[in-house]
């Protein structure tokens, strides 16, 4: 069934953050779930419904889904999977989601020309593709297994999953959105969000002020805060924390730097605050994360000076805080 954009409104932007040891993001979730909404993102998404039924929205397509449903959504294509639930009802583990940067993958064709075989699949994904039959069953098995693996094996299974979808028979795949479909994306919102990320990423370790970016966008600070949360699903301060911890994870795995040095390099003023935020995001301390995942081959063990120290023992600088609309370090 073809319709118009869901509710006649632009889709929300989902901000996707990968852990540094993974080239793609895999996760599972219940329904309802905060990110399960009418949204779009620059990444490709492979989606599995384990249980439950409902309506699939993909661009101007409205269809039905049930257990075993598998679909591939391309960059910028708004989508949502909606189950009609009774009040307080929850479907545990309804969804498995895998999100990846297809453009970066295709850029590897110069050295790995075999990856060029994914181009037709990725082109079809811009309208959304639903898979059925043995293709969907094989894809579902691979998606489940990927979530239980790590390292090189995880990457091999991911490529096998893409091959499975790319080789699907014509009677086991169908495109969803109309060929003429154009997403209802708000150009002003897109331009504003790009300005925000340009500002944040230009100096993630430095002083980032909500008031500065609000002024650049010619918005009041309360209006900007509401706009940012509505558009990205995160508060401004929460997203800064997530981006800084993501960078810290990469440095923990890929450098010899001590935890103290990494703490300051990603914009934290003391180790106690850094450790608390790291545990909030990663559910373990920086030293536990480094020990569990190890370092790149050839790098000696990184110094662990001041690992996970209590607040009273940590070297003090300015602790990041939100004061009068400003995130300070």
C-alpha positions, 0 to 999 in steps of 0.5 A: 500500500502506498501513502504519504509520509507518516502523519504528513510530517518529517521523520526524526534524525537518529544519531548512530554511534558505533563502538570503536572495535566494531565497524557496524552497530548491532543491538536488540530491543523491546517494543515500545522503545525510545528509538522505535519511531518514525526516523531516518539516518545516513546509515543503512539498516537491516531489521529483523522482527523476532515476534509480534505483528504490526504495520511497516512504514517505509517512505510512502509504503505501508505494509504488514510485518510479522515474526521473521520479517527482514528488511533493508532500509537505505540512507535517508529513507524514513521508516518505522515498525509499529505494533498495536499494543494494549496499555502497559503491554511490552513485546520483549526482544521484538527487534534486532537491528544492524546499522552500517556505513555503506558508503565507506564499505563501497569505497574499499572497492579499489582494494577489494573489488569484490565489494562492487557486487553490493552496489545493486543491493545498496541502490535498491535499499534507497527505496527499502527492500523486504525479504521473504522465504529462505533469504529471510530465514538465512538472514535472520539466523545470521543476524542472531549469530552476529550478536553473539560474536566479535572480532574477525568472525563478526565481520565475516558473518556481516559480509555473509549477511550482505551476500545473502541479501544481494543474492536473493531471488526475485521472488524473495525480495521486493522494493517498498517505497515508490520510485518517485518517492522523495522524503519529506525532510525539513531542509532548515532542520537538516541545515541546523543539525549539520551546523550543530555537529560541525560545532561539536566535532570541531573541538570535542575536547574543548569548551562546548557551550550550548549558548554559542550554538543556539546563538549561531542558529538564532534560537533561544537556549530553551528553544534550541534544547527542545529542538535538539532533543526532538530532532536527535532523541538526545539532550545536548549534554547527553550527546556530548557525553556519548561522543566523548566516551566513544572517542575515549573507547577508541583511544583506550584500544588504539593508543598507549596513552594512560587513562588519565591522559585520555580523560583529559584529551577527550574533554574531562577535567577530572578522572572521577567524572570521566570514570562515572560517565564512562561507566554510565555509557559502557557499563564498565570502567575504562580499565575494565574496558581496556583489559576486556578488549585488549589493544591492537597487535604490536602495541605494548600494554598502555600505562594505567596511571590513575586508573578508576580512582575515587574523586578525592584522589583524582587530579583536578581541573574544571569538571564539565557541567551545564551552567546557564546553558553552557557545557563547561570543562 
